[in-house]
Amino acid sequence: MKKIILLLAVSFVWINTNAQETKNYNLKFKIDGLSDTIIYLANYYGGKQYYKDTADVDANGRFAFVGEKEYPEGIYMLVLPDRKSYFELIIAETEFTMESSKSDLVNSMKITGSKENKVFYDYMNQIASKQKEARPIKEEMGTTDDEARLAVLKKKLEGIDKDVKKFQSEFIEANKGTFAAKVFSTTPDPIIPDNLEIPEGENEDRVKYKYFKSHYLDNIDFSDGRLIRTPIYHNKLDYYIKKLTPQIPDSINAAADRFIGKAKANDELFKYAVHYVTNKYEKSKIMGMDAVFVHMAEEYYMKGEAFWVDSTNLAKITERAKTLSPLLLGKVAPNIILPDTNGVWQNLHKVDAKYTILYFWDSGCGHCKKATPKLKKYYEENAKSIGLEVFAVGTELELKEWKGFIKEHKLPWMNISDTPEINKNAWNYINKGLTTLESLNFRDIYDIYSTPVVLVLDKDKKILGKRIGVEQIEEFISDMEKREKESNK
């Protein structure tokens, strides 16, 4: 059996928003070769598994889950004491018996009183037999260079595949109305028609991809919340968002909206999809993916659709989205107007350069002490040739150390900072037109919680890149230059 990792059951407020019905169960099991131990009942929820219950196994391998229980319908697992061996079952009926052997849990399975599990195992056994039939053919294909033989083997595989598809279709139709059949009808990928029309001038692979993606969600019954307690729903969502969708924020947002729009047919499926996308891209380390988090927050949380989120967490999500929104790639960087070391007020938006590196730093920060000289070297070697300027913002208020570092290292760019005096008399400076409230709040507006922080801006001060290391600036700008040259060809 394949190894699985079971997570300890934890309480997710957003999961259990609806009380489940308690029923009187009488689920009996016997596993030959197992005795005097404990067995674990686990359930799927999305892409993870959680312990649900335990049972004592007697000396003859018998155990049961009996009495009033809360077992929402879905696919469950009985996990043996080694935590590696297990078999799956469907709980959709309140009384049945299953018997098996520890040495061959699936193939030796005997089922009494459960149509759902009979259908479930009949299907799996048939598919397993076809996989077994195909395995030696695939192995031979990987070891022969004989084109004639490869053609024969390929034809055999195609025949097996055709048989599998025929079986799936007939089996699902014959068992329509069972949850097992619904699970199996959801699993297969769309079949691209052999006679798919390819418009003149269109790339064939592109047309097939579009067809596949547009039909990928066809067989999911989004009104059936039981699917959340199978691995199927999570896998479909994960593949649709991560594999079928270009990993560009606009494309991800459109795909997420399409999937979630369908998932609104059921509260459980809806909230799982919203949480999955939001959580995935909030934590993403890939630059620019915070645009997906902002979209999700604005579209679902801030519009009151995330009914499972309490007011405290909603406020946190809203605040985070509002912080990130002005800093998304492609947006004009919020302006900063502050004095330099000579008391001359400098305006970020008036910096005349093809590229502006907006550099937030602290002279007492260990990372900044290492990064700043590297930035200076890059600046001195490239500023004139590529039209580069650095707008360096000191984040500390102790100006003596800041000015001392600048003087010692002869930092050649615009070095600006606010001061205790400016902050104390902020409105006087604002009323005189020297600065703005936005400028004096730059730490919050730019989400500066550690230093150094680097943003790369274009000539119009739109954000090209952010939160990249000083060591990455050269490669990043070189890539921008290459893209510009290619687009001008």
Beta strands, then each sheet from edge to edge (+ up, - down):
strand 1: 23-32
strand 2: 37-45
strand 3: 48-57
strand 4: 62-69
strand 5: 74-79
strand 6: 86-91
strand 7: 95-101
strand 8: 110-112
strand 9: 337-339
strand 10: 345-347
strand 11: 355-361
strand 12: 388-394
strand 13: 414-417
strand 14: 453-457
strand 15: 463-466
sheet 1: 4+ 1- 7- 8+
sheet 2: 3+ 2- 5+ 6-
sheet 3: 9+ 10-
sheet 4: 13+ 12+ 11+ 14- 15+
end
